[in-house]
């Protein structure tokens, strides 16, 4: 991981879905930049492992095992974080579900599972965290996906859910901006070494196609996403709100997403 670009000493950061992949990388970046971190995900083992990695000079990390589909569990975790830390300065909502399936083969339960995690989960996190956010000065970052605005075969459930996540971002930027809370989305492109990329590009050939489709000539890294989140949460982005920011090396600029994945 590169040296921290921004200083978050004294700040409290809570990352939902923050025990693996991109979201763990984001939590690590904030902790390295001096923040006191908290993470939440479904697996107690993953929560414990992440907490062990995220402690720093500012103190131990906090961890919560929960399912974002359970609003009461999310609310309880936020209240516990607030009781320990006072407020949430930076909130990252990144819990997500995905599996490839043609629409004709996708069961209603399969569609609902992704919608409940991605869309309802985002609402649960936003709604629960509202009362704990620093006002003014709080920053919320939702982790979106290119499927929110570029249709992709075998991704109807994700396309629908992530489009909703981006609209949550824009709507809450309008509603909560008056209180000094900024709300933005980050949309990662193909990120190497992540579970999502393994599902969408499971073979070396598919990974190669994905990398070649990126104008910058490579897949992204977790650090590429984490550094952008540090920027969005920092005072350098103090006038940035309601934005959906692609971090994809130009991958989606020309609508290359389906080509990169090779269709079905």
C-alpha positions as CSV (number, residue, x, y, z in Angstrom):
1,X,0.0,0.0,0.0
2,X,1.3,3.5,-0.9
3,X,2.0,6.0,1.8
4,X,-1.1,7.8,3.0
5,X,-2.0,10.9,1.0
6,X,-4.3,12.4,3.5
7,X,-4.3,12.7,7.3
8,X,-7.4,11.3,9.1
9,X,-6.0,11.5,12.6
10,X,-8.8,11.8,15.1
11,X,-11.5,10.8,12.6
12,X,-13.9,7.9,13.1
13,X,-14.5,5.7,10.0
14,X,-17.0,2.9,9.7
15,X,-16.9,0.6,6.7
16,X,-19.8,-1.8,6.0
17,X,-18.6,-4.8,4.1
18,X,-15.2,-3.9,5.3
19,X,-13.6,-7.3,6.0
20,X,-12.5,-8.3,2.5
21,X,-11.6,-7.1,-0.9
22,X,-12.0,-3.5,-1.9
23,X,-13.8,-2.6,1.3
24,X,-11.1,-4.0,3.6
25,X,-8.5,-2.1,1.5
26,X,-10.5,1.1,2.1
27,X,-10.6,0.4,5.8
28,X,-6.9,-0.3,5.9
29,X,-6.2,3.0,4.0
30,X,-8.1,5.0,6.5
31,X,-6.5,3.3,9.4
32,X,-3.0,3.9,7.9
33,X,-4.0,7.5,7.5
34,X,-4.6,7.7,11.3
35,X,-8.4,7.1,11.5
36,X,-10.1,5.0,14.2
37,X,-11.8,2.3,12.1
38,X,-14.8,0.1,12.5
39,X,-15.9,-2.6,10.2
40,X,-19.0,-4.7,9.7
41,X,-19.8,-7.9,7.7
42,X,-21.6,-11.2,8.1
43,X,-18.7,-13.4,9.0
44,X,-17.5,-13.2,12.6
45,X,-14.2,-14.8,11.6
46,X,-13.6,-12.2,8.9
47,X,-14.6,-9.4,11.3
48,X,-12.1,-10.7,13.9
49,X,-9.3,-10.9,11.3
50,X,-10.0,-7.4,10.0
51,X,-10.1,-5.9,13.5
52,X,-6.7,-7.5,14.2
53,X,-5.3,-5.8,11.1
54,X,-6.8,-2.4,11.6
55,X,-5.7,-1.4,15.1
56,X,-3.3,1.6,15.1
57,X,-1.8,4.2,17.3
58,X,-5.3,5.8,17.5
59,X,-6.6,2.7,19.2
60,X,-8.2,-0.7,18.5
61,X,-10.6,-1.1,15.7
62,X,-14.2,-2.1,16.3
63,X,-16.0,-5.0,14.6
64,X,-19.6,-6.0,14.1
65,X,-20.9,-9.3,12.7
66,X,-24.2,-8.5,11.0
67,X,-26.3,-8.8,7.8
68,X,-27.1,-5.5,6.2
69,X,-30.5,-6.9,5.2
70,X,-31.3,-6.7,8.9
71,X,-32.1,-3.0,9.7
72,X,-32.2,-3.6,13.5
73,X,-28.8,-5.3,13.4
74,X,-27.3,-2.4,11.4
75,X,-28.9,0.1,13.8
76,X,-27.5,-1.7,16.8
77,X,-24.0,-1.7,15.3
78,X,-24.2,2.0,14.6
79,X,-25.4,2.8,18.1
80,X,-22.6,0.7,19.5
81,X,-20.0,2.5,17.4
82,X,-21.5,5.9,18.4
83,X,-21.4,4.9,22.1
84,X,-17.6,4.1,21.8
85,X,-16.5,6.8,19.4
86,X,-19.1,9.7,19.6
87,X,-19.8,10.2,15.9
88,X,-19.1,8.8,12.5
89,X,-16.9,11.2,10.4
90,X,-16.7,8.9,7.4
91,X,-19.1,6.2,6.5
92,X,-18.4,3.7,3.7
93,X,-21.2,1.4,2.5
94,X,-19.9,-1.4,0.4
95,X,-21.7,-4.7,1.3
96,X,-22.7,-6.3,-2.0
97,X,-23.8,-9.6,-3.5
98,X,-23.3,-10.8,-7.1
99,X,-23.4,-14.0,-9.2
100,X,-23.7,-14.2,-13.0
101,X,-27.1,-15.4,-14.3
102,X,-29.1,-14.9,-17.5
103,X,-32.4,-13.2,-16.7
104,X,-34.4,-16.2,-18.0
105,X,-32.6,-18.5,-15.6
106,X,-32.6,-16.1,-12.6
107,X,-35.1,-17.0,-9.8
108,X,-37.1,-14.3,-8.1
109,X,-35.3,-15.2,-4.9
110,X,-31.9,-14.8,-6.6
111,X,-32.9,-11.3,-7.8
112,X,-34.3,-10.4,-4.4
113,X,-31.1,-11.6,-2.6
114,X,-28.9,-9.2,-4.6
115,X,-31.5,-6.3,-4.4
116,X,-31.8,-6.8,-0.6
117,X,-28.1,-6.8,0.0
118,X,-27.1,-4.0,-2.4
119,X,-30.1,-1.7,-2.5
120,X,-32.0,-2.3,0.8
121,X,-28.7,-2.8,2.6
122,X,-27.5,0.6,1.4
123,X,-30.7,2.2,2.6
124,X,-30.4,0.4,6.0
125,X,-26.9,1.6,6.5
126,X,-27.7,5.2,5.4
127,X,-30.8,5.4,7.5
128,X,-29.2,3.9,10.6
129,X,-26.0,6.1,10.3
130,X,-27.8,9.4,9.7
131,X,-28.2,10.2,13.4
132,X,-24.5,9.3,14.2
133,X,-22.9,11.3,11.3
134,X,-20.8,14.4,12.1
135,X,-22.9,17.5,11.2
136,X,-21.4,19.4,9.5
137,X,-18.4,17.7,8.0
138,X,-19.6,14.1,7.6
139,X,-18.7,12.2,4.5
140,X,-20.6,9.1,3.1
141,X,-19.2,7.0,0.3
142,X,-21.3,4.3,-1.3
143,X,-19.5,1.6,-3.4
144,X,-21.4,1.3,-6.6
145,X,-20.6,-0.5,-9.9
146,X,-20.5,0.3,-13.7
147,X,-23.6,-1.9,-14.0
148,X,-25.6,1.0,-12.5
149,X,-25.5,2.8,-15.9
150,X,-24.2,0.2,-18.4
151,X,-26.3,-2.8,-19.0
152,X,-24.5,-6.1,-18.8
153,X,-25.7,-9.6,-19.8
154,X,-26.0,-11.9,-16.8
155,X,-26.2,-9.0,-14.4
156,X,-29.8,-7.8,-14.4
157,X,-30.1,-8.0,-10.6
158,X,-26.9,-6.1,-10.1
159,X,-27.7,-3.5,-12.8
160,X,-31.1,-2.8,-11.1
161,X,-29.7,-2.7,-7.5
162,X,-26.7,-0.5,-8.2
163,X,-28.7,2.0,-10.3
164,X,-30.8,2.3,-7.1
165,X,-27.7,2.8,-5.0
166,X,-26.6,5.7,-7.2
167,X,-30.0,7.3,-6.9
168,X,-29.8,6.9,-3.1
169,X,-26.5,8.8,-3.3
170,X,-27.9,11.6,-5.3
171,X,-31.1,11.9,-3.3
172,X,-29.3,12.0,0.1
173,X,-26.7,14.4,-1.2
174,X,-29.7,16.8,-1.8
175,X,-31.5,16.0,1.5
176,X,-28.6,15.9,3.9
177,X,-26.3,18.5,2.2
178,X,-28.1,21.3,4.2
179,X,-26.7,19.7,7.3
180,X,-23.2,19.5,5.9
181,X,-23.1,15.8,5.1
182,X,-21.6,15.0,1.7
183,X,-22.7,11.8,-0.1
184,X,-20.9,10.3,-3.1
185,X,-20.5,7.0,-4.9
186,X,-17.4,5.3,-6.2
187,X,-17.8,2.9,-9.1
188,X,-14.8,0.6,-9.4
189,X,-13.8,-0.9,-12.7
190,X,-12.1,-4.3,-13.0
191,X,-10.1,-4.7,-9.8
192,X,-7.6,-7.5,-9.7
193,X,-7.6,-10.0,-6.9
194,X,-11.2,-9.4,-5.8
195,X,-14.0,-11.9,-5.4
196,X,-16.2,-10.0,-7.7
197,X,-13.6,-10.1,-10.5
198,X,-13.1,-13.8,-10.0
199,X,-16.9,-14.3,-10.6
200,X,-17.2,-12.0,-13.6
201,X,-13.9,-13.0,-15.2
202,X,-13.1,-16.5,-13.9
203,X,-10.5,-17.5,-16.5
204,X,-7.1,-16.1,-17.4
205,X,-8.4,-15.3,-20.9
206,X,-11.3,-13.3,-19.5
207,X,-9.0,-11.4,-17.2
208,X,-6.7,-10.6,-20.1
209,X,-9.7,-9.3,-22.1
210,X,-10.7,-7.2,-19.2
211,X,-7.3,-5.7,-18.8
212,X,-6.9,-5.0,-22.6
213,X,-10.3,-3.2,-22.6
214,X,-9.1,-0.7,-20.1
215,X,-7.6,2.4,-21.9
216,X,-4.8,2.6,-19.2
217,X,-3.9,-0.9,-20.1
218,X,-4.3,-2.7,-16.8
219,X,-6.8,-3.8,-14.2
220,X,-7.1,-1.6,-11.1
221,X,-5.9,-2.4,-7.6
222,X,-7.6,-2.1,-4.3
223,X,-5.3,0.8,-3.5
224,X,-6.6,2.7,-6.6
225,X,-10.0,2.6,-5.1
226,X,-8.9,3.3,-1.5
227,X,-7.0,6.4,-2.5
228,X,-10.0,7.9,-4.2
229,X,-12.1,7.2,-1.1
230,X,-9.5,9.1,1.0
231,X,-9.8,12.0,-1.3
232,X,-13.6,12.0,-1.3
233,X,-13.6,11.9,2.5
234,X,-11.0,14.7,2.9
235,X,-11.3,18.4,3.0
236,X,-9.9,18.5,-0.5
237,X,-13.3,17.3,-1.7
238,X,-15.3,19.6,0.5
239,X,-17.4,20.8,-2.4
240,X,-18.0,17.4,-4.0
241,X,-21.3,15.8,-3.2
242,X,-23.9,13.9,-5.2
243,X,-21.2,12.5,-7.5
244,X,-20.9,9.0,-8.9
245,X,-17.2,8.7,-9.7
246,X,-15.9,5.9,-12.0
247,X,-12.5,4.7,-11.0
248,X,-11.8,2.4,-13.9
249,X,-8.9,3.6,-16.0
250,X,-11.4,4.9,-18.6
251,X,-12.9,1.4,-19.0
252,X,-16.5,2.5,-19.2
253,X,-15.9,5.8,-21.0
254,X,-16.7,4.2,-24.4
255,X,-19.2,1.6,-23.1
256,X,-16.6,-1.2,-23.2
257,X,-17.9,-3.1,-20.2
258,X,-19.7,-6.0,-22.0
259,X,-16.8,-6.5,-24.4
260,X,-14.4,-6.6,-21.5
261,X,-16.4,-9.4,-19.8
262,X,-16.8,-11.3,-23.1
263,X,-20.6,-11.5,-22.8
264,X,-21.8,-14.9,-21.6
